Amino acid sequence: MTEPEPDEPVRDTSAEDEIGWTGGVMRVLRRATRLVEVNVLVLLGTLAGGIVLGAWPAVRAASAVLLDGDPAGSPWRPFWRGWRDGWRRTNLLGAPVTFAAVVLWLDALVLAQLDGAVRAALQVGLVLVGTWTAVVLAYWPRVVLRYDRSALDTWRFLLLAPALGPGTAVGALVVLAVCGLVSYVLPLAGLLAGISVPLWLTGWMVDERLNRIDQTTVLADGDTDDSADL
């Protein structure tokens, strides 16, 4: 008579499940804390440059920390290092956006004094230009960080970017609209992460688009070299 084989021991995975669950929570909390820290750093960096000369280096450095930095490390030192690096070039490339923002603000003031068909026509134009500028602004930090081109080449690409990637443009506008609405309804959320969250989300989408453009360019250059060899 053969003895029955003993049942295989049941592996207790409750501890691993708990570690996995708590680990996921800790990652979410770490990401949320990082977003708040970067938001504070953007404000401090803007003030450090007297607002006008500090805003664009702060935005560029924040984008680098959020998307290129070590998620587990402190963002403070990388931010200030990025804020100092290329300070003059960053402000040069950010000056057209500042100028466009001032023009749009002045146009809005003039528009408020008008009425009738003239106001309607100008309002449509203002909305279109403002929308295009918002998409360019979403592209700006990632393009400035990724490419070391002249100001003319950089801005030629930035101005064409919304038309070259309409899907990315729509996604960026949705993110900006949702973040703006949340900040309006919940001012505390806007105060804590009203800059870092849209900067992170739109930067991720823009990076995906730029990766595809770079890959296409590399493939095209490779085909050209092969043809030349032939």
N, C-alpha and C positions, 0 to 999 in steps of 0.2 A: 504494500500500500504506500503510495507516494504521498509525501507531505505537501500541503498546499504552499505555493510560493508566497513569501511575504509581500504585502502590498508595498509599492514604491513610496518612500516618504514624500509627503506633500511639502513642497518648498514654500516657506513663509516669505512672501514678498511685501508684507504690509510695511516693513521698515523702509524698503526701497521706494515704495509708492509714496510714503510720507516724505522721504528725502526729495524725490522728484517733484512732489507738489510744493513743498516749502522752497525748494530751489527755484521753481518757476515764479513763486511769489517774490522771492528775494530779487530775482532778475528784473521783475516789473518795478519793484520799489527802487532798485538801483537806477533803472532807466528814468523813472519819474524824478528822482532826486537830481540826476544829472541834468535833466531838462530845466529844472528850477535853478540850479547852479549856473548853467550857461545863460539863462535869462538874466540873472543878476550880473553876470560878467559883461554881457552886452551893454547893459545900462552903465556899469562902471567904466567900461572902455570908451563909451560915447562921451561920458563926462570928462574922462582923462584927456581927450583930445579937444575939449572945448566944444563939444557937440558936433560942430561942422566938420572938424578934422579928425574926429574920433569915431563917428558912426560907421563909416565904411570899413576901416580896419577892424572894428569890433564885429561887424557882420561877417566879414571874411574869416576872422579867427574863430568865431562861433561855429561856422559851417565846417571848418576843418576839424574842430574838436568833436562835433556831433557825428560826422560821417567818416572821418579818416583817423581819429584818435583811438586810444585804447579804452573800450567801454568800462573796464574795471578800474582804470586809473583816475586820479584826480584831474579835473579839467583846468585847474587854476594856472599852473605853470605853462602847459601847452598853449593856453589861450593867450597869455601875455607875451609869450615868445612869438606866436603867430601875429599878434597885434603889432609888434615892433617890426617884424620882417616885412619888407616891401611896403612900408608905410606910405612912402611918397607915390609909388606906382598905384597903390590901392586907392588913394584919394584922387589921383588923376583919372582913373577909370570910373570912379564913382561920381565925379563932378557932373557928367551929363544927366545922371538920374536925379541929382539934387536940382539941377536947372529945370528939368522936366516937371518935377514935383512943384516947384515954385510957380511955373507957368500954369499948370493945371489948377493950382489954388487961386491964382489971380483970375483965371478964366471963370472959375466957379463964383467968385465975388462979382464979376461983371455980369454973369448969367443971372444972378439973383436980382439984378436991377432991370432986367428985360422981361418982356412978355410977348405973347402972340407967336406967330410963325417963326420969327427970328429966334426966339428963345428955344422953341422946339428943335429947330435945325442945329443950333449950336449945342444943345443938350445932347443930341445924338452923337455929334462929333466928339464932344467931351467924354462921353461914355466909351466910345470906341478907342480913343487915344489913351484914356485911363486904363482900360482893359489890357491893351497892348503893352503899356508901361508896366503893369502888374506882372505880366508874364515875363517880360525882360528882367524885371527885378528878381523873379524866381530863378532865372538862369544865371544871373550875375555872379553870385559868390562861387558857384561851382566852375564856371568858365574862367574866372580870374584865378582860381586856385590850380586848375588843371593845365592851362595853356599859358606859355610865356611868349605872347605875341605883342606886336605893337598896339598902341591904343586904337589906331584906325582899323586894323584887322579884327581886333577884339570886338569893337562896336559894330563893325559890319556884320559879324556873325550874330551878335546879340539882337540886332534889329531884325534879322531874318529868321531867328530861331522860332518865334511863334508860328510862322508860316511853314517852316520846314518840319515841325513836329506838332501838328494840331491836336493829337491825342494827349500829349504831354501838356500842352497849353491849357486844354480843357480841364485836365486833372489838377493842374496847379491852381487854376481859378476856383475850382470846387473847394480845394483845401483852404485857400485864402478866405473864401466866402464863409465856410463853416467855422473856421477859427475866429473870424471877425464876429460872426453871430454869437458864438459861445462867449467871447470876451465882452460883448455888449450885454448879454443876458446875465453872465456871471463875471462881474468885474474882477473878483479875486482870482479867478482862473486866468484871466488876461494878464493880471499883474504878475502872477507866478510863472506863467509859461506862454504868454501871448506872442512872444517873438521866437522863442526856441522851437516850439512845436511846428509852426508853419515852415520855419527854416529847415528843420529836420525832414519833414514829410516832402516838401517840394524839392529839396536837395536830393532826396533818394530817387524821386521820379526823374529829375533832370540827369542824374548820374546814369540811370538806365538808358536814357536817350543818347547821351554823349558816348556811352560805351558802344552802342550800335553804330553811331556815326564814325567813331574811331576804327571799329572793325571793318566797316565798309571801305574806309579810306585806305586801310592797310591792304585789304584784298585788291583794291583798284591799283595801288602802287605796285603790288606784286605782279599783277597781270601786265602792267606797263613794262616792268623790268624784264619779264619773260619775253615779251614781244621784241624788246630791244636786243636781247641776246640772240633771238632768231634772226 
